[in-house]
């Protein structure tokens, strides 16, 4: 037969459930998840400590000057042996030094009687350990402490009960003893304890003071909105001599005044000048009028203690499912936080494994990006800056086309017959036409999508801000202001020849040709340096963005970058140095080539020039010019001999320079792309992309590993605390399952 709900409730309210809660306290789960507890609160000298002694048997100080200066947690639990453990839990704002100091304290007693004998001395030790100043004449120390005194009483007959006594609320400073800061501190301490929904508030109210003036009821109502976890405890009834006063107290206990859902109890605890340890003898007064009319379940310490056990059991039963849920959720959060910290890095082996894993991830992204296998990693979908192969191809194509159109100082009379880009060029990235696209709707939509992509690629490769790469310093050069070639090349060549010729017979010297070549290629340095600088910035941006993906920890990432930065920058410098070498080879040496297209292009230029001269002559004679026009031998002869020496030399110099320029330009553009960008920046064994590798990590010594991947003291402590928290919560989850 399945158990009824009532059976289940009784099971949850049994000592077994309270034992579970107590086991959670043993594991210090209370510092992670609030546990059901009883907190004694009230004004100073309201009788809290005496009440606590009556409930637990612990002889708290009777001197009224020795009021509670810190929270005291008293836990009673069943155990096969009788013993008492006394420890100090450091306050939440303790320094490391103070925390270590108070946690080192441990007091013990063999029994309740042993504790009674030792307790005054134990309190003196605890006060000294916490740094409590107990008199106005004492030097140094504090009046109140956020530390918690924990007293654990164990035995075969011990009741399951946990009560916490906090310092009494007070409102007036005492010169040389308490301050406004102390008043605020105590009030904050009280509210920290009573605000949790799993705390039962035991509001201690002395009978000899008007209850309407007791601030603790107002404070409790502020945090216990429903009023279902506040219980009033009336103390010191023996100090009310007037019949009217006694009648008022009885009305309150009967819940006729200042009503509380849990009601009120009236008890008579030991006074500061009373020596009898047994509360029964003191509570004989409740057999007299008007007290004896009260419900016996609301009178005396024994009845109160029974009720507190019931309340604690009810709270435990009600909160048990939510407590189990809270433990599970907190465990998940703690494990997530631990995972976000990454693996432990306590020694050089762990540090090397950790860095090797990051380096491997980095190189995986490098490889995928260079091979344009963007589908393998989600990161490529979110950032065009990571698409290195695509960006470099786009950048190279723009460089090649711009170089064809702008790199010559002056326009040649006969353009490159193999070039198809002159007519289409209209600014960087704008040269892509809708070639091959029909005017159908789908094609136009494709064209529009392609245009957006081109615009995105152009922005990612051209609109680069050097200020975002301060580390590149003088490695990059973006002072770019290159216009289109000028006209008038023949006049320029004639002037150059006239001003530079020597005494050669009817021909130009190598010096004239070399001078013409260097001037015609004078834009090459700035254009190629700008291209290389853009390529370097694209690579640098990829490296920093990719490091951000594989190493989310900003502190570690900055340390790692500072270690590889020098080598990365040196490899950029090697690439730019090689570009300068290519420039010097192309521009400083005398023009020369073995390329057969040079002679072919020069001969074609001569033929075109002769043909132009003949056609010009025929046009002057007003003869019809058609595809099959007939010319005489004399006309052919006159096209080559009716020239001045300067004109003839200038034409030969022009045609040779034009033919060589075309060969050299194509060769130079290819060399810059293959040897500078591909070899030195992207694919070669010594590119900047190959600095941060597993091989680099393996080469680090223990000191270097510690400086890069070692955790700070606070991080190690945080990791250790998380590990302990996770262990505690796992144990708590296990306890709550059965």
VOGU-3710 file (C-alpha; in Angstrom, 3 decimals, decimal comma):
1> xxxxxxxxxx> 0,000/0,000/0,000  1,393/3,374/-1,053  1,999/5,895/1,743  -0,515/8,700/2,102  0,463/12,356/1,997  0,156/12,447/5,774  2,566/9,551/6,091  5,007/11,314/3,791  4,702/14,571/5,771  5,366/12,756/9,014
11> xxxxxxxxxx> 8,399/11,136/7,407  9,790/14,472/6,327  9,168/16,011/9,721  10,876/13,127/11,504  14,275/13,367/13,186  15,719/11,718/10,064  14,995/14,862/8,051  16,473/17,097/10,734  19,490/14,807/10,750  19,878/15,471/7,012
21> xxxxxxxxxx> 19,787/19,223/7,637  22,340/18,729/10,394  24,607/16,755/8,051  24,402/19,656/5,620  25,581/21,946/8,410  28,482/19,610/9,107  29,532/20,105/5,481  29,178/23,894/5,884  26,488/23,945/3,207  24,918/26,821/5,095
31> xxxxxxxxxx> 27,550/29,158/3,673  26,393/28,246/0,162  22,645/27,622/0,553  20,500/28,970/3,431  19,364/26,183/5,750  16,376/26,080/8,113  17,449/27,756/11,349  16,232/29,594/14,454  17,632/33,081/15,119  17,215/34,800/18,456
41> xxxxxxxxxx> 16,902/38,587/18,010  15,981/41,487/20,275  17,238/44,591/21,978  20,265/44,595/24,251  19,509/43,209/27,721  16,234/41,751/26,503  17,126/38,371/28,005  18,355/36,689/24,817  21,467/35,108/26,290  19,592/33,832/29,348
51> xxxxxxxxxx> 16,926/32,359/27,097  19,619/30,689/25,021  21,157/29,182/28,143  17,766/27,819/29,170  17,317/26,240/25,744  20,815/24,795/25,357  22,290/24,508/28,845  25,312/26,637/27,938  26,171/29,082/30,776  26,415/32,434/29,002
61> xxxxxxxxxx> 27,922/35,321/31,053  25,668/36,811/33,704  27,394/40,197/33,844  25,136/42,661/32,005  28,234/44,398/30,624  29,252/41,198/28,861  26,433/41,357/26,318  26,659/39,423/23,041  29,285/41,045/20,789  29,061/38,569/17,921
71> xxxxxxxxxx> 26,727/35,932/16,538  26,758/32,592/18,329  25,554/29,491/16,505  24,603/26,605/18,777  23,915/23,271/17,151  22,660/20,217/18,990  22,721/16,895/17,187  22,592/13,205/17,914  25,822/11,259/18,044  27,027/8,044/19,601
81> xxxxxxxxxx> 29,570/9,912/21,751  29,209/12,968/23,952  31,442/15,890/23,012  31,423/19,623/22,343  33,293/21,351/19,514  33,909/25,097/19,519  35,201/26,940/16,436  35,105/30,435/14,928  33,700/31,190/11,481  35,388/34,353/10,091
91> xxxxxxxxxx> 33,153/37,237/9,023  32,503/37,954/5,313  34,800/40,984/5,252  37,730/39,436/7,129  41,248/39,982/5,903  43,256/36,886/5,020  45,364/37,383/8,123  42,341/37,632/10,429  40,625/34,730/8,680  43,611/32,438/9,203
101> xxxxxxxxxx> 43,927/33,644/12,787  40,341/32,887/13,860  40,008/29,669/11,840  43,007/28,296/13,715  41,049/28,376/16,974  39,543/25,136/18,277  38,032/24,476/21,683  36,539/21,268/22,985  34,804/19,788/26,003  33,922/16,249/26,959
111> xxxxxxxxxx> 30,436/16,935/28,281  27,936/19,598/29,232  29,372/19,797/32,744  32,877/20,084/31,350  31,665/22,887/29,069  30,083/24,684/32,021  33,377/24,657/33,848  35,458/25,737/30,850  33,052/28,152/29,153  34,094/31,425/30,862
121> xxxxxxxxxx> 37,728/30,740/29,945  36,706/29,678/26,418  34,825/32,956/25,943  37,890/34,892/27,039  39,976/33,016/24,454  37,356/33,578/21,735  37,077/37,302/22,530  40,835/37,658/22,392  41,042/35,684/19,140  38,375/37,868/17,526
131> xxxxxxxxxx> 39,960/41,053/18,894  36,940/42,060/21,017  37,422/44,966/23,418  35,386/44,117/26,514  35,908/47,292/28,579  36,159/51,012/27,941  39,652/51,072/29,447  41,009/48,448/27,059  43,210/49,577/24,189  42,646/48,553/20,568
141> xxxxxxxxxx> 40,277/45,882/19,301  36,627/46,238/18,288  33,378/46,278/20,239  31,489/44,013/17,827  32,625/41,427/15,327  31,188/39,864/12,180  32,836/36,584/13,167  30,577/33,753/14,338  31,194/31,587/17,391  30,054/28,050/16,581
151> xxxxxxxxxx> 29,275/25,661/19,426  28,383/22,108/18,454  26,912/19,910/21,201  26,730/16,202/20,363  25,399/13,275/22,351  23,089/10,237/22,290  20,184/12,146/23,861  20,758/15,571/22,282  17,763/17,141/20,574  18,064/18,200/16,950
161> xxxxxxxxxx> 18,124/21,971/17,276  20,110/24,846/15,829  19,711/28,337/17,247  21,713/31,448/16,533  22,037/34,342/18,928  22,957/37,709/17,418  23,997/40,926/19,210  21,121/42,940/20,589  19,957/46,035/18,755  20,783/49,348/20,447
171> xxxxxxxxxx> 20,230/52,959/19,432  22,401/55,066/21,723  26,160/55,455/21,630  28,206/54,901/24,779  31,166/57,203/24,994  34,417/55,311/24,755  32,619/52,046/24,040  30,187/52,099/21,096  29,815/54,342/18,055  27,285/55,048/15,301
181> xxxxxxxxxx> 29,202/52,574/13,142  28,648/49,897/15,792  24,915/50,634/15,833  24,750/50,240/12,033  26,919/47,127/12,078  24,702/45,317/14,591  21,545/46,268/12,734  23,026/44,982/9,446  24,104/41,777/11,153  20,570/41,188/12,456
191> xxxxxxxxxx> 18,942/41,854/9,069  21,402/39,520/7,302  20,182/36,690/9,501  16,434/37,359/9,476  15,938/38,205/5,812  16,204/34,629/4,538  12,920/32,783/4,083  14,300/29,680/5,838  14,986/31,513/9,087  12,499/31,412/11,948
201> xxxxxxxxxx> 12,733/34,719/13,811  12,597/34,352/17,579  11,779/37,920/18,664  12,729/38,278/22,345  10,627/40,925/24,105  11,129/41,798/27,802  7,818/42,065/29,667  8,913/45,085/31,688  9,184/47,307/28,598  6,289/48,443/26,423
211> xxxxxxxxxx> 6,187/46,005/23,514  4,915/48,767/21,244  8,392/50,315/21,521  10,223/47,136/20,505  11,897/47,816/17,172  12,544/44,149/16,561  8,889/43,481/15,716  8,936/46,257/13,102  12,186/44,939/11,669  10,881/41,368/11,579
221> xxxxxxxxxx> 7,692/42,484/9,815  9,812/44,203/7,175  11,492/40,922/6,163  8,709/38,519/7,095  5,931/39,996/4,977  3,546/37,077/5,474  4,297/36,948/9,189  4,493/33,163/9,182  8,027/32,772/10,512  8,158/35,207/13,445
231> xxxxxxxxxx> 7,536/33,916/16,973  7,395/36,265/19,977  9,110/35,222/23,209  8,255/37,282/26,281  10,963/37,269/28,958  11,353/38,670/32,473  7,686/38,324/33,535  8,841/38,387/37,160  9,775/42,052/36,707  6,134/43,036/36,124
241> xxxxxxxxxx> 4,621/43,616/39,594  1,445/45,424/38,567  -1,688/43,379/37,928  -2,514/45,492/34,880  0,894/44,795/33,443  0,508/41,069/33,973  -2,906/41,212/32,349  -1,429/42,937/29,313  1,223/40,226/28,992  -1,418/37,506/29,225
251> xxxxxxxxxx> -3,448/39,203/26,477  -0,401/39,227/24,248  0,302/35,527/24,875  -3,335/34,840/24,029  -2,604/36,674/20,743  -5,196/39,346/21,454  -2,684/42,178/21,029  0,239/42,610/18,600  -0,883/39,456/16,850  1,607/37,107/15,219
261> xxxxxxxxxx> 0,792/34,060/13,114  3,078/31,901/15,257  1,919/33,654/18,412  3,818/34,336/21,654  5,434/32,359/24,465  6,271/33,568/27,931  9,306/32,187/29,792  11,289/33,022/32,891  15,018/32,546/32,382  17,873/32,870/34,832
271> xxxxxxxxxx> 18,771/36,405/35,782  22,242/37,837/36,072  22,201/37,401/39,854  20,621/33,939/39,938  22,622/30,774/40,364  20,050/27,988/39,981  20,593/26,141/36,715  17,135/24,521/36,612  14,472/26,605/34,947  11,582/24,507/36,433
281> xxxxxxxxxx> 12,072/26,040/39,890  12,016/29,529/38,421  8,842/28,935/36,426  6,640/27,932/39,389  5,255/31,445/39,143  3,213/30,374/36,093  1,049/28,261/38,432  -0,202/31,477/40,007  -2,750/33,989/38,768  -3,084/35,384/36,212
291> xxxxxxxxxx> -0,495/33,169/34,463  -2,192/29,859/35,110  -5,078/30,701/32,826  -2,693/30,624/29,865  -2,435/27,615/27,560  0,300/25,427/29,061  1,651/24,909/25,574  2,512/28,631/25,527  4,217/28,852/28,917  7,721/27,922/30,022
301> xxxxxxxxxx> 11,017/26,956/28,463  10,131/23,274/28,066  7,013/24,090/26,048  8,969/26,633/24,009  11,716/24,141/23,274  9,171/21,584/22,098  7,551/24,184/19,853  10,879/25,266/18,407  11,631/21,672/17,450  8,253/21,460/15,739
311> xxxxxxxxxx> 8,796/24,750/13,886  12,230/23,694/12,743  10,804/20,356/11,566  7,945/22,075/9,740  10,349/24,507/8,092  12,619/21,647/7,064  9,675/19,680/5,626  8,330/22,687/3,722  11,691/23,797/2,359  13,126/20,359/1,654
321> xxxxxxxxxx> 12,101/20,152/-2,065  13,235/23,714/-2,762  16,441/23,143/-0,810  17,226/20,151/-2,985  16,515/22,242/-6,097  18,664/25,128/-4,855  21,586/22,803/-4,157  21,317/21,333/-7,670  21,174/24,772/-9,315  24,057/26,119/-7,262
331> xxxxxxxxxx> 26,115/23,036/-8,100  25,484/23,605/-11,814  26,505/27,272/-11,518  29,636/26,383/-9,575  30,642/23,739/-12,135  30,017/26,203/-14,959  32,195/28,797/-13,235  34,903/26,173/-12,738  34,736/25,198/-16,417  35,041/28,850/-17,437
341> xxxxxxxxxx> 38,302/29,036/-15,491  39,676/26,299/-17,719  41,874/23,432/-16,557  44,084/23,763/-13,521  47,481/25,402/-14,127  49,225/24,728/-10,849  52,503/23,310/-12,230  54,586/23,464/-15,404  53,122/20,229/-16,795  49,551/21,506/-16,462
351> xxxxxxxxxx> 50,600/24,890/-17,836  52,303/23,323/-20,858  49,258/21,159/-21,627  46,993/24,168/-21,216  49,017/26,400/-23,572  49,516/23,569/-26,069  45,763/23,132/-26,280  45,304/26,850/-26,997  48,112/26,810/-29,597  46,576/23,769/-31,294
361> xxxxxxxxxx> 43,182/25,494/-31,482  44,870/28,604/-32,887  46,655/26,646/-35,620  43,450/24,783/-36,490  41,742/28,108/-37,189  44,779/29,344/-39,157  44,754/26,240/-41,345  41,000/26,380/-41,942  41,173/30,084/-42,772  44,058/29,725/-45,250
371> xxxxxxxxxx> 42,282/26,822/-46,932  38,952/28,695/-46,957  37,250/25,843/-45,092  35,021/28,241/-43,249  32,222/25,726/-42,735  34,270/23,845/-40,144  34,083/26,526/-37,427  31,158/28,771/-36,401  33,559/31,659/-35,735  33,982/32,227/-39,490
381> xxxxxxxxxx> 30,270/32,819/-39,912  30,296/35,769/-37,572  33,371/37,666/-38,777  34,639/38,420/-42,267  37,946/39,423/-40,655  38,697/35,746/-40,023  38,292/34,761/-43,696  41,963/35,240/-44,420  42,187/33,445/-47,785  39,235/35,399/-49,193
391> xxxxxxxxxx> 40,483/38,746/-47,919  43,985/38,204/-49,260  42,708/37,089/-52,679  40,509/40,193/-52,853  43,367/42,423/-51,715  45,773/40,889/-54,260  43,333/41,247/-57,142  42,833/44,920/-56,338  46,576/45,442/-56,091  47,177/43,756/-59,443
401> xxxxxxxxxx> 44,489/45,780/-61,186  45,420/49,090/-59,575  49,056/48,477/-60,444  48,170/47,950/-64,095  46,201/51,179/-64,240  48,207/53,558/-62,030  51,758/52,322/-61,514  53,337/53,996/-64,617  54,386/57,610/-64,224  53,217/58,427/-67,767
411> xxxxxxxxxx> 50,925/56,731/-70,249  52,656/54,838/-73,048  51,514/55,488/-76,591  50,605/51,845/-77,023  48,940/50,120/-74,096  49,349/46,472/-73,062  47,509/44,556/-75,777  46,897/41,664/-73,377  45,393/43,772/-70,605  41,610/43,760/-70,280
421> xxxxxxxxxx> 41,397/45,820/-67,114  42,113/49,369/-68,282  38,631/50,080/-69,497  36,909/48,480/-66,481  38,895/50,006/-63,636  36,878/52,486/-61,622  38,419/52,593/-58,170  39,437/49,839/-55,749  36,770/47,227/-55,384  34,410/48,963/-57,810
431> xxxxxxxxxx> 35,730/47,223/-60,899  33,494/44,167/-60,563  30,913/44,431/-63,308  27,832/42,341/-63,954  29,753/40,461/-66,630  28,069/37,307/-67,813  24,861/38,124/-65,967  21,661/38,227/-67,911  18,980/40,709/-67,008  16,715/38,138/-65,407
441> xxxxxxxxxx> 15,322/38,731/-61,922  17,353/35,978/-60,287  20,584/37,152/-61,893  20,001/40,701/-60,726  19,363/39,486/-57,213  22,599/37,507/-57,340  24,401/40,576/-58,602  23,025/42,648/-55,725  24,128/40,052/-53,174  27,581/39,911/-54,759
451> xxxxxxxxxx> 27,838/43,693/-54,650  27,124/43,679/-50,916  29,794/41,051/-50,359  32,295/43,026/-52,432  31,529/46,129/-50,402  32,117/44,173/-47,194  35,420/42,770/-48,478  36,538/46,183/-49,643  35,862/47,665/-46,220  37,732/44,815/-44,523
461> xxxxxxxxxx> 40,834/45,187/-46,732  41,000/48,881/-47,635  39,459/50,853/-44,765  42,172/49,920/-42,296  43,033/52,332/-39,480  46,752/52,252/-38,576  45,907/53,684/-35,141  44,283/50,350/-34,301  47,675/48,686/-34,847  50,104/50,842/-32,830
471> xxxxxxxxxx> 52,400/47,849/-32,311  53,189/47,795/-36,041  54,855/51,187/-35,715  57,121/51,977/-38,664  56,670/48,521/-40,204  53,615/49,643/-42,154  53,277/52,552/-44,567  49,896/53,950/-45,619  50,802/57,440/-46,831  49,063/56,788/-50,103
481> xxxxxxxxxx> 48,265/59,428/-52,715  48,809/57,925/-56,161  47,033/59,369/-59,170  46,606/58,169/-62,714  49,533/58,345/-65,222  50,181/61,624/-67,014  50,220/62,175/-70,759  53,094/63,527/-72,914  55,486/60,634/-72,641  57,231/61,323/-75,995
491> xxxxxxxxxx> 58,077/64,887/-75,058  59,350/63,642/-71,690  61,534/60,985/-73,382  62,911/63,515/-75,903  63,796/65,912/-73,109  65,402/63,112/-71,114  67,420/62,017/-74,129  68,550/65,511/-75,069  69,570/66,279/-71,495  71,318/62,957/-70,853
501> xxxxxxxxxx> 72,803/61,661/-74,108  76,484/61,136/-74,518  78,648/60,857/-77,600  77,184/57,568/-78,789  76,626/57,262/-82,521  72,958/57,686/-83,365  71,624/55,609/-80,465  70,849/56,027/-76,770  73,042/54,767/-73,962  72,174/52,278/-71,211
511> xxxxxxxxxx> 72,300/55,167/-68,730  69,488/56,990/-70,560  67,409/53,819/-70,661  68,032/53,097/-66,950  67,153/56,675/-66,009  63,912/56,493/-68,003  63,034/53,159/-66,410  63,582/54,317/-62,832  61,498/57,422/-63,345  58,678/55,563/-65,111
521> xxxxxxxxxx> 58,535/53,051/-62,202  58,827/55,678/-59,438  55,334/54,869/-58,070  56,128/51,201/-57,538  57,628/51,585/-54,022  54,702/53,455/-52,480  52,089/51,255/-54,151  53,738/47,943/-53,221  54,529/49,115/-49,681  50,919/50,119/-49,187
531> xxxxxxxxxx> 49,753/46,745/-50,461  52,156/44,907/-48,137  51,082/47,113/-45,218  47,432/46,317/-45,829  48,250/42,620/-46,006  50,191/42,870/-42,727  47,293/44,618/-40,969  44,845/41,993/-42,239  47,108/39,253/-40,855  47,639/41,109/-37,582
541> xxxxxxxxxx> 43,899/41,585/-37,125  43,366/37,896/-37,807  45,949/36,925/-35,187  44,483/39,140/-32,457  40,881/38,155/-33,249  41,756/34,461/-33,332  43,659/34,710/-30,049  40,526/36,253/-28,585  38,535/33,191/-29,661  40,931/30,505/-28,430
551> xxxxxxxxxx> 41,910/32,430/-25,280  38,908/34,301/-23,788  40,833/35,219/-20,616  41,935/38,781/-21,396  44,765/38,802/-18,838  46,230/35,549/-20,139  45,754/36,692/-23,743  47,629/39,955/-23,150  50,468/38,099/-21,426  50,636/35,556/-24,231
561> xxxxxxxxxx> 50,636/38,253/-26,904  53,416/40,162/-25,154  55,546/36,995/-25,330  55,036/36,289/-29,034  54,742/39,897/-30,211  58,445/40,542/-30,770  58,846/37,494/-33,011  55,625/38,269/-34,906  56,758/41,833/-35,573  60,196/40,613/-36,649
571> xxxxxxxxxx> 58,569/38,365/-39,237  56,548/41,272/-40,571  59,809/43,183/-40,819  61,384/40,284/-42,724  58,503/40,437/-45,211  58,889/44,190/-45,750  62,661/43,828/-46,059  62,154/41,271/-48,805  59,822/43,687/-50,579  62,567/46,305/-50,467
581> xxxxxxxxxx> 64,924/43,732/-51,952  62,504/43,091/-54,828  62,176/46,831/-55,416  65,929/47,308/-55,533  66,344/44,380/-57,945  63,688/45,699/-60,298  64,528/49,389/-60,187  68,214/49,745/-59,381  69,656/47,250/-61,874  69,793/48,119/-65,568
591> xxxxxxxxxx> 66,640/46,923/-67,354  67,152/43,471/-68,813  65,024/40,432/-69,504  65,168/37,008/-71,158  61,436/36,979/-71,662  60,634/36,381/-75,345  57,554/38,564/-75,104  59,815/41,589/-74,754  61,124/41,435/-78,345  57,722/40,460/-79,652
601> xxxxxxxxxx> 56,079/43,451/-78,006  58,837/45,809/-79,186  58,572/44,579/-82,771  54,807/44,936/-82,678  55,244/48,489/-81,421  57,610/49,267/-84,328  55,120/47,780/-86,799  52,230/49,702/-85,300  54,215/52,907/-85,450  55,089/52,378/-89,156
611> xxxxxxxxxx> 51,521/51,537/-89,970  50,302/54,659/-88,171  52,763/56,786/-90,195  51,582/55,287/-93,534  47,933/55,703/-92,623  48,636/59,270/-91,590  50,342/59,930/-94,986  47,453/58,443/-96,923  45,016/60,502/-94,938  46,940/63,669/-95,834
621> xxxxxxxxxx> 46,757/62,671/-99,553  43,022/62,274/-99,128  43,195/58,646/-100,234  40,546/56,258/-99,031  41,756/54,088/-96,149  40,203/50,669/-95,909  41,086/47,253/-94,670  42,744/46,380/-97,986  44,399/49,707/-98,845  47,373/49,468/-101,204
631> xxxxxxxxxx> 50,614/51,301/-100,421  53,774/51,766/-102,415  57,310/50,799/-101,499  58,208/54,456/-101,418  55,530/55,149/-98,879  56,857/52,348/-96,687  60,402/53,723/-97,010  59,327/57,237/-96,173  57,582/55,976/-92,984  60,936/54,963/-91,539
641> xxxxxxxxxx> 63,426/57,440/-92,979  61,700/60,804/-92,856  62,472/61,310/-89,154  64,896/63,407/-87,205  67,568/61,650/-85,162  65,939/62,727/-81,863  62,526/61,521/-83,023  63,919/58,194/-84,105  65,838/57,621/-80,869  62,866/58,735/-78,754
651> xxxxxxxxxx> 60,579/56,281/-80,535  63,039/53,423/-80,078  63,513/54,345/-76,401  59,756/54,553/-75,911  59,031/51,204/-77,554  61,809/49,444/-75,651  60,736/51,021/-72,361  57,072/50,176/-72,978  57,817/46,549/-73,857  60,141/46,089/-70,895
661> xxxxxxxxxx> 57,749/47,850/-68,481  54,984/45,420/-69,379  57,186/42,389/-68,731  58,685/43,822/-65,516  55,294/44,938/-64,107  53,754/41,482/-64,428  56,877/39,892/-63,004  57,011/42,304/-60,048  53,322/41,950/-59,147  53,657/38,162/-59,140
671> xxxxxxxxxx> 56,835/38,299/-57,050  55,265/40,611/-54,476  52,231/38,334/-54,168  54,106/35,012/-54,123  57,310/35,858/-52,287  56,233/38,644/-49,919  52,608/37,798/-49,098  52,265/34,079/-49,672  55,742/33,014/-48,577  56,516/35,533/-45,830
681> xxxxxxxxxx> 53,032/36,296/-44,452  50,769/33,310/-45,122  52,084/29,887/-46,095  55,822/29,824/-45,480  57,398/28,014/-42,500  58,368/31,306/-40,847  55,260/33,433/-41,244  53,781/35,438/-38,333  50,935/32,909/-38,309  53,403/30,178/-37,324
691> xxxxxxxxxx> 54,857/31,847/-34,220  52,295/30,600/-31,687  52,473/26,842/-32,149  52,709/23,762/-29,963  56,422/23,621/-30,809  56,815/27,128/-29,372  55,041/26,035/-26,178  57,243/22,935/-25,859  60,313/25,163/-26,009  59,286/27,231/-22,977
701> xxxxxxxxxx> 61,052/26,599/-19,681  59,278/26,325/-16,322  59,822/29,987/-15,452  58,408/31,160/-18,781  55,400/28,845/-18,438  54,665/30,208/-14,987  54,890/33,819/-16,166  52,504/33,166/-19,073  50,034/30,548/-17,884  50,554/30,493/-14,139
711> xxxxxxxxxx> 47,577/31,522/-12,058  47,685/34,348/-9,550  47,402/33,590/-5,866  43,843/34,886/-5,828  42,944/32,785/-8,886  44,411/29,656/-7,289  42,501/30,398/-4,104  39,321/30,988/-6,074  39,776/27,703/-7,924  40,426/25,878/-4,648
721> xxxxxxxxxx> 37,349/27,472/-3,065  35,272/26,461/-6,065  36,577/22,906/-5,827  35,626/22,765/-2,143  32,251/24,310/-2,882  31,545/21,786/-5,635  32,636/18,940/-3,373  30,372/20,242/-0,589  27,408/20,682/-2,917  27,883/17,241/-4,438
731> xxxxxxxx> 27,863/15,757/-0,952  24,808/17,855/-0,113  23,037/16,602/-3,206  23,881/13,044/-2,186  22,591/13,636/1,346  19,339/15,115/0,062  18,677/12,226/-2,319  18,125/9,594/0,380
//
